[in-house]
Amino acid sequence: MSQTLHLITGPTAIGKSSLAIRLAQKINGVIINADSMQVYSNLKILTARPSKTDNEKIKHELYGYVDGSKRYNVAKWCHDILKIINENN
């Protein structure tokens, strides 16, 4: 069965993350990161990644899973996100 994907966008610090958590809880969804810097494991504080509490509330994907010394690009991210969408759909 196919599910709807919801995309939340906007400038920094307007409440996108809290909205995403509320929506994901309501629809039993998953939050998938689309921020190019939040994929890097060594940039947790700089990029304001989800807190431990946020991670306990709802499943978050593609946050902090790439070593900052590795080359990573949008093609790799597209591959990774499609895998997660297929696993959760």
C-alpha positions in Angstrom: 0.0 0.0 0.0 1.4 3.4 -1.0 1.5 6.2 1.6 1.7 10.0 1.2 5.0 11.7 1.7 4.8 15.1 3.5 7.5 17.7 2.9 8.1 20.4 5.5 10.4 23.2 4.4 11.2 26.7 5.6 13.9 28.9 7.1 16.0 28.0 10.1 14.3 28.0 13.6 10.7 28.4 12.7 9.5 25.1 14.2 9.8 22.6 11.3 11.1 19.9 13.6 8.4 20.1 16.2 5.8 20.2 13.4 7.4 17.1 11.9 7.3 15.3 15.2 3.6 16.1 15.8 2.7 15.1 12.2 4.7 11.9 12.4 3.1 10.9 15.7 -0.4 11.6 14.3 0.1 9.5 11.1 2.5 6.9 12.6 5.2 8.2 10.3 9.0 8.6 10.1 11.0 11.8 9.9 13.6 11.7 7.2 16.4 14.3 7.1 16.8 16.4 4.0 19.4 18.8 5.4 22.8 18.5 3.7 24.8 19.1 6.9 22.8 17.0 9.3 23.9 13.8 7.6 27.4 14.2 9.1 28.1 12.4 12.4 30.6 15.0 13.6 28.4 18.1 13.2 25.7 17.2 15.8 25.8 20.5 17.7 26.5 22.8 14.8 23.5 21.5 12.9 21.0 21.2 15.8 20.2 17.6 15.1 17.2 16.0 16.9 17.6 15.5 20.6 17.6 12.2 22.4 14.0 13.0 23.6 12.9 13.8 20.0 14.5 10.5 18.8 12.5 8.6 21.6 9.2 10.2 20.4 9.5 9.3 16.8 11.8 7.5 14.4 14.3 9.8 12.7 16.3 8.7 9.6 19.4 10.0 7.8 20.8 12.1 10.7 24.4 11.8 11.6 25.2 8.6 9.7 28.0 9.8 7.4 31.5 10.3 8.6 32.5 14.0 8.0 35.8 12.9 6.3 33.9 10.9 3.7 32.7 12.3 0.3 28.9 12.4 0.2 26.6 14.0 -2.4 23.0 14.3 -3.4 23.1 11.2 -5.6 24.1 9.1 -2.5 21.4 10.8 -0.4 18.8 10.0 -3.1 19.9 6.4 -3.0 19.7 6.3 0.8 16.3 8.1 1.0 14.7 5.8 -1.6 15.8 2.8 0.4 14.2 4.2 3.6 11.0 5.2 1.8 10.7 1.7 0.4 11.3 0.2 3.8 8.6 2.3 5.4 6.0 2.3 2.7 
